[in-house]
Structures are given as structure tokens and as C-alpha cells.
């Protein structure tokens, strides 16, 4: 238990926890979007089980470190390019992310209108949503687990960091989901960036490394611009309401 009093261990713990939270942002956004198609009464429970599943998935991957690290070894070669188990997971996971994001964008722009404000149960049952969350968890967890193994040698420290990170995500998931539901433009922005993330995953599977900092910076910049737009629209709507003018949703409305 001497490692509990080691400053290096605590620094690694907090660093890894912060890393897991940052790497889990994509996961939270995708879970929030998937859960939004569930009935309102089932959304909190689905979010809880989805994030709990993310925690269990990452811990299981950590406990099978030998197998995870073996995924980086080439299984076969295609046109002189080595293909490993990690590459296959990233490739098919990226394709799945592209499919789900594109489908959600289609439902948001071209899909049939709902008869009520309550999301339809046909948008996805509890089990199917959990299965989709599980697939996304595995894809998003793989790189973070490999990174954790490279940073920290003590498995209990890695497990503790994952548990703390998921608990933080559980606390934030409800607010993030509500905020995304209230602002459809943010949902489209999030889905667009998930398409970018899916493309980056596919590129990574072919050993084309795209610095994640560029992706996260672009995401943060776009989010800041959209937050300013939302604030301006809210202020303009409030001003029109105070002046007694109706709020026009779009031009040339008959």
C-alpha cells in the first residue's frame, strides 16, 4: 500500500481521470442523442445503464490488458499495410459511428414528424439502445484504455480513475442531454462532429494519425460560436416579446 502515499501515483490518477473525462465527451454526446429517441420516462434510466456499461466495459478491458495490448499486433497485411485487431475495431466502429450520426441527422431533417412532443418508442427499445451504446463504448474505450496502460502501471489506479470519470459523466449527462434537446442546432453540431470523429477513427485504422487536439479545438470553437448565436437569438426573442411583436421563426412564412 506504499503506492497510496506516492505523489507520482496521485498525479497520474488525476491526470488519467481528466483524460478519461475528456475522451468521454464524445461518448456522452452520442449516448445523449441515442437516449433522446427514447420515451421521456425511460431516458434517465437508459443514460444511467449506458454510462454504467461504459464503466464496466473499460474496467473489463483494463483487466484484460494482455489481450488489449495484443490487439496492436498485425493480424494480416493488405497491400503491404499491416492490419491489427485494433485497426479492425476502429474501422468498423468508425463506420458504425458514421452510420448512426448520418441516420440521426436524416431523422432530424427529413424524417417523419412526430405527432406529439414525446419521443416515439419505435425510435429504439431499451435493449437495442443499450446494445448500440455498448458498441460505441467499446470503440471509444479502446484508445483510452491503451493510453491508460501506457501512463500508469498500477491497475487499481486505472480502475479508480475510470470509476471517478464515469461518476462525473453521470452527473453531467442529464444536463448535457437537456441542453442538447432544447437547442436542435447544437444537436446537429454534435452529430456533425461525431461524423468527423468517425472519419478520424477510420483514418486511424489505416495508420493515418490525426492530432485529436485539432478536432477538439474545432469542436470547442464551433460550440463557443453557437453558444453566442443561441444567446443572441434568446435576447432578440425576449426583446420582441417585451415590445409586443410576434417572433418570426423563418422568412416568407405564409
CORZI-V188358 format. One record per residue. N is the residue number from 1. PHI is phi as a letter, one per 20 degrees, with the letter a starting at -180 (999 if undefined). NEAR is the number of other C-alpha atoms within 10 Angstrom. Layout:
N	PHI	NEAR
N	PHI	NEAR
This chain:
1	999	5
2	f	5
3	f	11
4	f	10
5	e	9
6	e	10
7	f	10
8	f	11
9	f	16
10	f	14
11	f	11
12	f	19
13	f	24
14	f	15
15	f	14
16	f	23
17	f	24
18	f	16
19	f	17
20	f	24
21	f	20
22	f	15
23	f	18
24	e	21
25	f	15
26	g	20
27	f	23
28	f	25
29	f	19
30	f	24
31	f	24
32	f	25
33	f	20
34	f	23
35	f	27
36	f	23
37	e	20
38	e	22
39	g	18
40	g	15
41	f	9
42	e	15
43	f	19
44	g	17
45	f	12
46	f	22
47	f	24
48	f	17
49	f	16
50	f	25
51	f	24
52	f	15
53	f	19
54	f	25
55	f	21
56	f	17
57	f	18
58	f	22
59	f	21
60	f	12
61	f	18
62	f	23
63	f	15
64	d	11
65	g	16
66	g	10
67	f	11
68	f	19
69	f	14
70	f	13
71	f	19
72	e	15
73	f	14
74	f	14
75	e	14
76	b	11
77	c	10
78	c	7
79	l	5
80	n	7
81	e	11
82	f	16
83	d	19
84	d	19
85	f	18
86	f	21
87	f	23
88	f	16
89	f	20
90	f	26
91	f	22
92	f	16
93	f	22
94	f	27
95	f	17
96	f	17
97	f	25
98	f	21
99	f	14
100	f	20
101	f	24
102	f	16
103	f	15
104	f	19
105	f	17
106	f	12
107	f	13
108	f	14
109	d	11
110	d	10
111	f	11
112	f	9
113	f	10
114	f	9
115	f	8
116	c	7
117	f	8
118	e	13
119	g	16
120	f	16
121	f	13
122	f	9
123	f	16
124	q	18
125	f	16
126	f	17
127	f	10
128	f	11
129	f	19
130	f	21
131	f	14
132	f	18
133	f	25
134	f	18
135	f	17
136	f	20
137	g	26
138	f	18
139	f	22
140	f	23
141	e	23
142	g	20
143	f	15
144	f	19
145	f	21
146	f	17
147	f	14
148	f	26
149	f	17
150	f	9
151	e	14
152	c	16
153	e	12
154	e	14
155	f	15
156	g	14
157	f	21
158	f	24
159	f	21
160	f	15
161	f	23
162	f	28
163	f	20
164	f	18
165	f	22
166	f	24
167	f	17
168	f	13
169	f	21
170	f	19
171	f	11
172	e	12
173	f	22
174	f	17
175	f	12
176	f	15
177	f	23
178	f	12
179	f	14
180	f	20
181	f	15
182	f	11
183	c	13
184	g	12
185	f	14
186	f	18
187	f	22
188	f	17
189	f	17
190	f	21
191	f	24
192	f	17
193	f	19
194	f	23
195	f	20
196	f	18
197	f	19
198	f	24
199	f	18
200	f	21
201	f	26
202	f	22
203	f	17
204	f	17
205	f	23
206	d	17
207	m	13
208	d	11
209	e	11
210	d	12
211	g	9
212	f	12
213	f	9
214	f	10
215	f	15
216	f	17
217	f	11
218	f	13
219	f	17
220	f	12
221	f	12
222	f	16
223	f	15
224	f	12
225	f	11
226	f	16
227	f	14
228	f	12
229	f	13
230	f	15
231	f	12
232	f	12
233	f	12
234	f	12
235	f	12
236	f	13
237	f	17
238	f	13
239	f	13
240	f	14
241	f	12
242	f	10
243	e	9
244	n	9
245	e	10
246	f	10
247	e	12
248	e	10
249	f	8
250	b	6
251	f	6
252	l	6
253	f	6
254	f	3
